[in-house]
Amino acid sequence: MSQDPARVNVRILDRDYMVACPHDERPALLDAAEYLNARMREVRDSGKVVGLDRVAVMVALNMANELLQLRTRGNRVTVEASDKVRALRERLESALGHTQRLEL
């Protein structure tokens, strides 16, 4: 049984937007809208960017850049963790092989 999506009103830069989302994702949507509103206010209030569409594009570019940096950092951490696990496995296999030779 599928539920109809919730219709959620979010307010960004003093404008209301009605957004449909699954009921269980409503809190995350509200958090995202609050975060977006804060970022857009920062850019708008800086006075360096004029116009709602330009503010939105600048914030979108900044957020996309942050996302890509986090992905790169996450990939690097994954590779480093994989390398450490591989090194530990090799040490363990070596130690077990040494122990088996001593038992013979």
C-alpha positions in Angstrom: 0.0 0.0 0.0 1.7 3.2 -1.1 0.9 6.5 0.6 0.4 9.7 -1.2 3.4 12.1 -0.9 3.1 14.8 1.7 2.8 18.3 0.4 5.2 20.5 2.4 5.4 24.3 2.3 8.9 25.6 2.5 9.9 29.3 2.6 13.0 30.4 0.9 14.0 34.1 0.7 10.5 35.1 1.7 8.8 33.0 -1.0 6.7 30.0 -0.4 7.2 26.8 -2.4 4.9 23.7 -2.2 7.0 20.5 -2.5 5.8 16.9 -2.6 7.9 14.4 -0.7 7.4 11.0 1.0 6.1 11.4 4.6 9.2 9.9 6.1 11.4 12.4 4.3 9.6 15.5 5.5 12.0 16.4 8.3 15.0 16.1 5.9 13.3 18.3 3.4 12.6 20.9 6.0 16.2 20.8 7.2 17.4 21.1 3.6 15.1 24.1 2.9 16.3 25.8 6.1 19.9 25.3 5.1 19.3 26.5 1.6 17.4 29.6 2.9 20.3 30.4 5.2 22.9 30.1 2.4 20.8 32.2 0.0 20.4 34.9 2.6 24.1 35.0 3.2 24.8 35.5 -0.5 22.0 38.0 -1.0 22.9 40.0 2.1 26.6 40.2 1.0 25.4 42.6 -1.6 27.7 41.1 -4.2 25.0 39.2 -6.1 21.7 40.8 -7.2 18.6 38.9 -8.3 17.0 35.8 -7.0 18.0 33.6 -9.9 21.7 34.8 -9.7 21.7 34.2 -5.9 20.2 30.7 -6.5 22.9 29.9 -9.1 25.8 31.1 -6.9 24.5 29.0 -4.0 24.0 26.0 -6.2 27.5 26.3 -7.5 29.0 26.6 -4.0 27.0 23.7 -2.8 27.9 21.5 -5.8 31.6 22.4 -5.2 31.3 21.4 -1.5 29.6 18.1 -2.5 32.4 17.3 -5.0 35.1 18.0 -2.4 33.3 15.8 0.1 33.1 13.0 -2.5 36.7 13.3 -3.3 37.7 13.3 0.4 35.4 10.3 1.0 36.9 8.4 -1.9 40.4 9.1 -0.6 39.4 7.8 2.9 37.9 4.7 1.3 41.1 4.0 -0.6 43.2 4.6 2.5 41.0 2.3 4.6 41.1 -0.4 1.9 44.9 -0.1 1.8 45.1 -0.5 5.6 42.8 -3.5 5.6 44.9 -5.1 2.9 48.1 -4.5 4.8 46.6 -6.0 8.0 45.3 -9.0 6.1 48.7 -9.6 4.6 50.4 -9.3 8.1 47.8 -11.7 9.5 48.3 -14.3 6.7 52.1 -14.0 7.1 51.8 -14.5 10.9 49.5 -17.5 10.5 51.8 -19.0 7.9 54.7 -18.6 10.2 52.8 -20.2 13.0 51.8 -23.2 10.9 55.4 -23.8 9.8 56.5 -23.8 13.5 53.8 -26.4 14.3 55.2 -28.8 11.7 
